């Protein structure tokens, strides 16, 4: 097994570091994906340029499998709500 990222310049490799000393890491989810329609024809899902959307916990729920749907329904039954959405039309 090899590390995903080169850590040879680090005084202590990440796998030997304390949690609070590790760098912040962001993970891509499928909770929100917006792309130009042309990128699909180019053979990718997201194109070459990515713009992050930093989601709070509830905004970051992906529903990819049946068990995800069941978990989302349970969250709603438990009182989970999303923040209000501005319904004014977007104008470039």
N, C-alpha and C positions, 0 to 999 in steps of 0.2 A: 504494500500500500504506500502511496506517495501523497504528500500534501497537494492540494489543488493549486495553491499559490506558492511561489518561491519565498522561502523564509530564511535563506542563507545569510542575509544581512542583519537579521534580528538578533539581539543579544540573547533572548530567550524565545524559542519557538512558541507559537500560539497554543499548541497542544500541551505545553508545560506552564502556561501562564495562568495567573489568577483571573477569574471572570471579569472583575472590575478593570483590569488592565487591557482587556481585549478591545480592538477597534469596533466601532459601531458598524453593523452589517445590515443591509436592506435586502429583502427577498421579494422577487417578482411573484405576484399571484395572478390569478385569472379573474379577480373580482371586478376589474374595470379595464377594458381594452378598447381603445379607439384608434382607428387607422384609416388612412385614405384607401378607397376601394382599389386603387391601382397597385397597392403593395401585394394584394393577393395574386394578381396577375404576374407579379414579379417573382412569385414563388416563396414569399415569406408571410408570416402572420403579422408581424409588427414593423416591418421595414427596417431601415438602417439607423434611424434616429429615434432615440427613446427620450421621453420626458417623464420624470417621475410624478406620481400622484401618491402623496403620503397619506395613507388612510388610517383612520382610527379603528379600533377593534371591530366594531359592528359594521363599518363600511368595508371591511376587508374580508367579509365572508364570501367565499366562492362556493357555488353550487355546481359541482362537476359530476357527482355520483348520487344515487338514491339516498344513501345515508347522510349526505350533506343536506339534502332537502329536508329529511326528517329532523336533523339537528337545527336547521333554520326555523322550522315550524315550532320546535320546542322552545327555542329562544324567544319567539313571538309570544307563545303561551306564558313564558316566564316574565313578560313585560318589556322585552327588548324593543326599542324604537330607534329609528334613524333621525338625524337632524332634519329640519324642514328644508325643502328645496325651493329656491327662488324660481317662480314660474314665468318670470319675464322672459320673452324670447331673446335669444342671444343674437347680437348684431355685430358683425365684423367691423 
